[in-house]
Amino acid sequence: MTRLTTMTRALAMTAAICLAASIAQAADIAVVGGKTDDAFWTKIKKGVDDSRLVVEANGGKVSYLQLQTYDNLGPDAAGLVRTAISQGVSGIVIPNWVPEAEDEAIKAAVDGGIKVILMNAGSLEKAKELGAINYVGSDEYIAGAAGGDYFGKNGQKNVLCVNTLPGSANQEARCKGVIDGVTKAGGAGKQLPLPATSFGDPTAIAEAVKATLSQDGTIDGVITIAAGDADAAASGIQQAGKVEAVKLGSFDFNEASLDRIKNGSQLFAIDQQPYLQSLLAVSLLASHIDFGTDLPVRPVLTGPGIVDASNIESTLAGVSKGAR
């Protein structure tokens, strides 16, 4: 046997070992998320789908485990984590919506050797507590405070934060931030908690907003925790005859929200850039599993950004590409 043949065989064996190792380490990631007929989660799903291209190119796979309703948010999310564990995944991306309901399942995943990134709902502190490697998303309190400050600087003195998912950690943080932000700017604020069944129910939300505005004539600002809720709130404001007196804001946005901002009937929206949340979370987790890479940046914040009349056109350009 010649030296060249021996070297060739050695190289071939090394390549085979490396290939086997890479296949064994290929990421198998489950992403737990909201309903894909929800405008916000459609953007998340696009980020998942785009990151899937890279994961699959490296021999891995990505699955999207979606909630069927929001009526039992925390326990249902925990159930999806357990489903992912039973499927033998190597990584999970999960919003920590309701910590008291989800933490046990997330800890079980981490204790089982599954790598976890918190996305969309949570914090770096919570990620450290659970053993997750990072948090990717918006700091909901900071985002809320930015919205409250924006209201205050635009003259609103009494702001109502409509919460259709009371008890959800990220939504509570949003409303608290709004109230603190507008208070610091010289105004005041309060939360209007509605039953979870009101989420996505435009009639219930519109009626609640209308009734509250009718009862309290000092309210001059309303903000909702979701873009769909803002559509209903806009209807409620109109039904109460308060279009000129009450300014509307929202967390996140949809086409109707952007149309209102463009025509002046909505003051602003707070953008957390959901497309980037899933795109970055899945990509970072896959790279960590496949190659051992990591980021020194913790948390990875994707917001907040204020969308208003000053940047509506550039935002619409992003919407046309499906990434805003």
C-alpha positions as semicolon CSV with decimal commas, in nm:
position;residue;x (nm);y (nm);z (nm)
1;M;0,000;0,000;0,000
2;T;0,145;0,333;-0,101
3;R;0,175;0,631;0,131
4;L;-0,070;0,822;-0,092
5;T;-0,331;0,547;-0,064
6;T;-0,292;0,536;0,315
7;M;-0,332;0,914;0,334
8;T;-0,635;0,906;0,106
9;R;-0,804;0,642;0,320
10;A;-0,722;0,836;0,636
11;L;-0,872;1,152;0,490
12;A;-1,181;0,964;0,378
13;M;-1,221;0,812;0,724
14;T;-1,181;1,153;0,887
15;A;-1,440;1,302;0,653
16;A;-1,682;1,019;0,730
17;I;-1,635;1,069;1,104
18;C;-1,691;1,445;1,070
19;L;-2,000;1,387;0,856
20;A;-2,142;1,141;1,107
21;A;-2,074;1,384;1,389
22;S;-2,239;1,670;1,205
23;I;-2,544;1,457;1,131
24;A;-2,566;1,348;1,494
25;Q;-2,550;1,711;1,609
26;A;-2,791;1,850;1,352
27;A;-3,049;2,069;1,522
28;D;-3,404;1,944;1,563
29;I;-3,592;2,247;1,689
30;A;-3,952;2,291;1,799
31;V;-4,094;2,643;1,806
32;V;-4,397;2,697;2,031
33;G;-4,613;2,984;1,911
34;G;-4,952;3,139;1,858
35;K;-5,215;3,071;1,596
36;T;-5,102;3,125;1,239
37;D;-5,429;3,293;1,148
38;D;-5,329;3,566;1,394
39;A;-5,168;3,856;1,201
40;F;-4,886;3,891;1,455
41;W;-4,797;3,522;1,456
42;T;-4,801;3,511;1,077
43;K;-4,490;3,730;1,094
44;I;-4,336;3,501;1,353
45;K;-4,413;3,203;1,131
46;K;-4,240;3,369;0,835
47;G;-3,929;3,412;1,046
48;V;-3,949;3,046;1,144
49;D;-3,990;2,940;0,781
50;D;-3,700;3,156;0,661
51;S;-3,468;3,029;0,936
52;R;-3,574;2,674;0,850
53;L;-3,392;2,707;0,516
54;V;-3,059;2,748;0,695
55;V;-3,132;2,477;0,953
56;E;-3,229;2,226;0,685
57;A;-2,922;2,314;0,479
58;N;-2,717;2,192;0,776
59;G;-2,913;1,868;0,807
60;G;-3,155;1,977;1,078
61;K;-3,527;2,044;1,095
62;V;-3,771;2,290;1,248
63;S;-4,132;2,227;1,351
64;Y;-4,391;2,483;1,456
65;L;-4,621;2,379;1,741
66;Q;-4,909;2,623;1,757
67;L;-5,173;2,694;2,016
68;Q;-5,526;2,623;1,902
69;T;-5,684;2,891;2,124
70;Y;-5,568;3,150;2,377
71;D;-5,824;3,052;2,641
72;N;-5,580;2,837;2,841
73;L;-5,257;3,003;2,739
74;G;-5,000;2,892;2,996
75;P;-5,105;2,530;3,047
76;D;-5,149;2,478;2,672
77;A;-4,801;2,618;2,604
78;A;-4,657;2,390;2,873
79;G;-4,833;2,099;2,705
80;L;-4,665;2,183;2,374
81;V;-4,326;2,190;2,548
82;R;-4,393;1,841;2,680
83;T;-4,496;1,734;2,329
84;A;-4,164;1,864;2,197
85;I;-3,976;1,676;2,471
86;S;-4,155;1,353;2,377
87;Q;-4,055;1,408;2,015
88;G;-3,688;1,403;2,113
89;V;-3,598;1,750;1,989
90;S;-3,260;1,902;2,062
91;G;-3,386;2,259;2,095
92;I;-3,701;2,451;2,187
93;V;-3,793;2,813;2,122
94;I;-4,073;2,915;2,357
95;P;-4,247;3,233;2,475
96;N;-4,266;3,242;2,854
97;W;-4,619;3,388;2,858
98;V;-4,735;3,254;3,194
99;P;-4,432;3,155;3,403
100;E;-4,625;2,982;3,680
101;A;-4,781;2,748;3,424
102;E;-4,484;2,701;3,189
103;D;-4,170;2,705;3,403
104;E;-4,192;2,345;3,521
105;A;-4,214;2,213;3,165
106;I;-3,932;2,438;3,043
107;K;-3,708;2,330;3,332
108;A;-3,786;1,967;3,248
109;A;-3,668;2,029;2,892
110;V;-3,346;2,193;3,009
111;D;-3,284;1,919;3,267
112;G;-3,325;1,667;2,985
113;G;-3,041;1,824;2,789
114;I;-3,257;2,024;2,548
115;K;-3,127;2,369;2,461
116;V;-3,387;2,643;2,507
117;I;-3,420;3,003;2,395
118;L;-3,701;3,217;2,530
119;M;-3,860;3,426;2,254
120;N;-4,122;3,700;2,242
121;A;-4,228;3,678;2,607
122;G;-3,983;3,662;2,894
123;S;-3,662;3,828;3,004
124;L;-3,293;3,757;3,044
125;E;-3,345;3,709;3,417
126;K;-3,611;3,446;3,352
127;A;-3,389;3,277;3,092
128;K;-3,109;3,250;3,348
129;E;-3,348;3,117;3,611
130;L;-3,473;2,842;3,381
131;G;-3,135;2,756;3,231
132;A;-3,223;2,887;2,884
133;I;-2,931;3,022;2,682
134;N;-3,083;3,359;2,587
135;Y;-3,392;3,573;2,546
136;V;-3,480;3,716;2,205
137;G;-3,756;3,971;2,184
138;S;-3,875;4,297;2,326
139;D;-3,854;4,402;2,687
140;E;-4,226;4,453;2,733
141;Y;-4,196;4,696;3,021
142;I;-3,950;4,915;2,828
143;A;-4,178;4,900;2,524
144;G;-4,479;5,001;2,732
145;A;-4,288;5,285;2,895
146;A;-4,191;5,412;2,548
147;G;-4,558;5,410;2,448
148;G;-4,666;5,589;2,765
149;D;-4,395;5,849;2,718
150;Y;-4,507;5,899;2,357
151;F;-4,864;5,959;2,472
152;G;-4,746;6,206;2,733
153;K;-4,529;6,401;2,493
154;N;-4,823;6,425;2,253
155;G;-5,052;6,574;2,515
156;Q;-5,249;6,276;2,648
157;K;-5,316;6,300;3,021
158;N;-5,525;5,992;3,102
159;V;-5,446;5,671;2,916
160;L;-5,633;5,340;2,923
161;C;-5,442;5,016;2,854
162;V;-5,684;4,749;2,730
163;N;-5,559;4,405;2,832
164;T;-5,740;4,107;2,679
165;L;-5,491;3,858;2,825
166;P;-5,477;3,956;3,195
167;G;-5,237;3,739;3,392
168;S;-5,003;3,696;3,096
169;A;-4,666;3,821;3,218
170;N;-4,573;4,008;2,901
171;Q;-4,910;4,180;2,867
172;E;-4,912;4,286;3,231
173;A;-4,562;4,429;3,181
174;R;-4,680;4,618;2,874
175;C;-4,964;4,787;3,057
176;K;-4,750;4,860;3,362
177;G;-4,491;5,021;3,137
178;V;-4,754;5,235;2,965
179;I;-4,893;5,354;3,297
180;D;-4,548;5,430;3,439
181;G;-4,439;5,599;3,116
182;V;-4,734;5,835;3,089
183;T;-4,720;5,905;3,463
184;K;-4,355;6,003;3,437
185;A;-4,449;6,231;3,145
186;G;-4,701;6,411;3,366
187;G;-5,019;6,216;3,294
188;A;-5,196;5,916;3,442
189;G;-5,299;5,570;3,329
190;K;-5,492;5,261;3,426
191;Q;-5,552;4,910;3,297
192;L;-5,880;4,772;3,166
193;P;-5,853;4,393;3,214
194;L;-6,096;4,191;3,003
195;P;-6,167;3,816;3,008
196;A;-5,924;3,611;2,798
197;T;-6,218;3,509;2,579
198;S;-6,233;3,872;2,466
199;F;-5,902;3,831;2,283
200;G;-5,991;3,829;1,914
201;D;-6,358;3,912;1,989
202;P;-6,405;4,255;1,827
203;T;-6,758;4,302;1,955
204;A;-6,666;4,239;2,318
205;I;-6,363;4,468;2,300
206;A;-6,547;4,748;2,120
207;E;-6,831;4,736;2,373
208;A;-6,591;4,742;2,667
209;V;-6,399;5,039;2,528
210;K;-6,720;5,224;2,444
211;A;-6,861;5,168;2,793
212;T;-6,541;5,275;2,968
213;L;-6,507;5,594;2,763
214;S;-6,873;5,676;2,825
215;Q;-6,822;5,635;3,200
216;D;-6,496;5,832;3,220
217;G;-6,484;6,143;3,005
218;T;-6,127;6,226;3,113
219;I;-5,971;5,937;2,916
220;D;-5,791;6,085;2,616
221;G;-5,572;5,792;2,514
222;V;-5,635;5,420;2,456
223;I;-5,373;5,157;2,384
224;T;-5,429;4,788;2,312
225;I;-5,195;4,493;2,361
226;A;-5,244;4,365;2,006
227;A;-5,315;4,495;1,659
228;G;-5,644;4,311;1,622
229;D;-5,762;4,456;1,951
230;A;-5,680;4,803;1,816
231;D;-5,926;4,750;1,530
232;A;-6,199;4,680;1,785
233;A;-6,089;4,968;2,008
234;A;-6,107;5,205;1,710
235;S;-6,467;5,093;1,662
236;G;-6,542;5,144;2,031
237;I;-6,394;5,494;2,025
238;Q;-6,606;5,577;1,722
239;Q;-6,922;5,436;1,881
240;A;-6,857;5,647;2,191
241;G;-6,830;5,958;1,974
242;K;-6,472;6,018;2,094
243;V;-6,272;6,007;1,769
244;E;-6,141;6,362;1,808
245;A;-6,092;6,349;2,185
246;V;-5,928;6,006;2,226
247;K;-5,600;5,909;2,059
248;L;-5,538;5,543;1,981
249;G;-5,214;5,349;2,010
250;S;-5,135;4,979;1,989
251;F;-4,868;4,724;2,053
252;D;-4,788;4,568;1,716
253;F;-4,979;4,651;1,401
254;N;-5,169;4,511;1,107
255;E;-5,279;4,658;0,775
256;A;-5,574;4,839;0,931
257;S;-5,350;4,989;1,202
258;L;-5,108;5,120;0,942
259;D;-5,393;5,263;0,736
260;R;-5,517;5,447;1,044
261;I;-5,171;5,582;1,119
262;K;-5,138;5,697;0,760
263;N;-5,477;5,873;0,760
264;G;-5,429;6,017;1,108
265;S;-5,694;5,822;1,300
266;Q;-5,436;5,626;1,501
267;L;-5,148;5,802;1,672
268;F;-4,885;5,527;1,676
269;A;-4,798;5,159;1,709
270;I;-4,516;4,997;1,905
271;D;-4,320;4,755;1,688
272;Q;-4,130;4,466;1,845
273;Q;-4,031;4,327;1,503
274;P;-4,169;3,974;1,543
275;Y;-4,013;3,850;1,219
276;L;-3,669;3,915;1,365
277;Q;-3,761;3,744;1,692
278;S;-3,818;3,403;1,538
279;L;-3,558;3,441;1,264
280;L;-3,286;3,521;1,517
281;A;-3,402;3,283;1,790
282;V;-3,417;2,976;1,564
283;S;-3,096;3,063;1,381
284;L;-2,902;3,129;1,703
285;L;-3,030;2,811;1,866
286;A;-2,951;2,596;1,563
287;S;-2,603;2,740;1,535
288;H;-2,544;2,677;1,905
289;I;-2,656;2,315;1,875
290;D;-2,472;2,244;1,548
291;F;-2,151;2,438;1,595
292;G;-2,128;2,541;1,961
293;T;-2,151;2,910;1,876
294;D;-2,292;3,162;2,120
295;L;-2,352;3,535;2,149
296;P;-2,208;3,762;2,419
297;V;-2,516;3,983;2,368
298;R;-2,784;3,900;2,626
299;P;-3,069;3,967;2,586
300;V;-3,114;4,015;2,211
301;L;-3,372;4,295;2,196
302;T;-3,575;4,345;1,879
303;G;-3,769;4,651;1,998
304;P;-3,933;4,878;2,082
305;G;-3,973;5,100;1,781
306;I;-4,244;5,362;1,738
307;V;-4,431;5,359;1,407
308;D;-4,607;5,689;1,346
309;A;-4,667;5,940;1,068
310;S;-4,294;6,014;1,046
311;N;-4,192;5,663;0,931
312;I;-4,511;5,506;0,804
313;E;-4,392;5,483;0,443
314;S;-4,073;5,290;0,523
315;T;-4,274;5,060;0,748
316;L;-4,520;4,990;0,467
317;A;-4,227;4,898;0,243
318;G;-4,127;4,632;0,495
319;V;-4,484;4,509;0,518
320;S;-4,490;4,451;0,142
321;K;-4,205;4,202;0,191
322;G;-4,384;4,021;0,473
323;A;-4,125;4,112;0,734
324;R;-4,303;4,393;0,921
